[in-house]
């Protein structure tokens, strides 16, 4: 009998042990495993250089896993303790948080608008020929900041084609506000630029020595000029001169009503040929990769910089001392024509960049939770610590190239504003959402590039409408919450980068004002460089504009 009791006890012990093992195994299987985003940088073989995310949906595919470069998740100058709290998060679940308008899910916050099957179509037509025999040399002095120069360079490629000129690699602006000494090859991949356009325009690095004594003429090409102006007035100069020098490059070519092959050439120049230099591309992709380690992110082009505020005359929220400093800068900058500016009127018309505080209210109203990673694509923010405090209190994960990279990594670029702006450009194009606080040259260029790459989500704040809302909040007529959030979300439903045709001139405008009121070519390459793919049958498709 005692033996039987012992046997029963042993069996019960074994059953209990098995039960404990099963429970432990189930517990282990139920533990959530965190998977880090890939830290590998994309391949540079993409035809448009910046990597194209073709399935930019809920799964948010990261860069290619090809081991072109390998980076660490944590920026080298930050301790692991400073970053682990952000890295050890599931990007998907961390963004399914309650915004001001309730539980705004991941899809609504991050999913891009439908591209409606529009795809790039920038190949030349069947009638397009190799460049004709050159009639002379075109020298170009670009002007403005990085993105103003980029647009001008692409336009001058088209102009060289129209007037049968050999284009000398353009000279970058070294005399503007930023005083950047960079040469073309410091910012752009010069050899690629020349070879990529070999079937369109003959391009050389320098004017031949035997042309040093050739007859030259300096021309200020007329703004927004069409084909006839260049074919008739400018091309006729070859009868007397061997070298034509363009004194400026910005806005010298019409946005519309040009031959299709000229328009697609502008897009080939902009999106295929004019790549950044290899060192800038590598650093830009490194920044993107490190930013992605925090999950899907917003690139915020925060144009709250000294030069922008001084030029625009916008002083809302600034002290008297700061306002006077900006006025002095504007008065002393000779090539800024308008000196006397009414700041209140500028802001009410929507002509001022949003302040960091206003950006915080805007993002909260759209429903982005406080743990949203934000990349600040900008130069030095005016009185940064003071004016960034409100935005940082709402969104503490505010990153920038200076925070993502070490001083040593940024040292090759740090004294060159165009090269630093190029890094911001790359991160902005590759971000999951791009939001500009002001419609300057970079904002327009990035918007156009994102449209070209598949209409990535770009939210354009309606500054005029928002200012009225912000003022009511400031004086206590409205309080932040569901009502304000609904109004902000509603007014921006159709301002998120959906496909649409480029806007023409404002009705009733004439002369240069008519051209100025048009949407710029590089802001929206539809219809010239994007075609709609229409399925013909199961095995074929047709592209049509």
Beta strands, then each sheet from edge to edge (+ up, - down):
strand 1: 118-120
strand 2: 136-140
strand 3: 165-168
strand 4: 203-204
strand 5: 216-219
strand 6: 243-246
strand 7: 297-301
strand 8: 373-376
strand 9: 398-399
strand 10: 433-436
strand 11: 458-460
strand 12: 530-537
strand 13: 540-544
sheet 1: 1+ 12- 13+
sheet 2: 4+ 3+ 2+ 6+ 5+
sheet 3: 9+ 8+ 7+ 10+ 11+
end
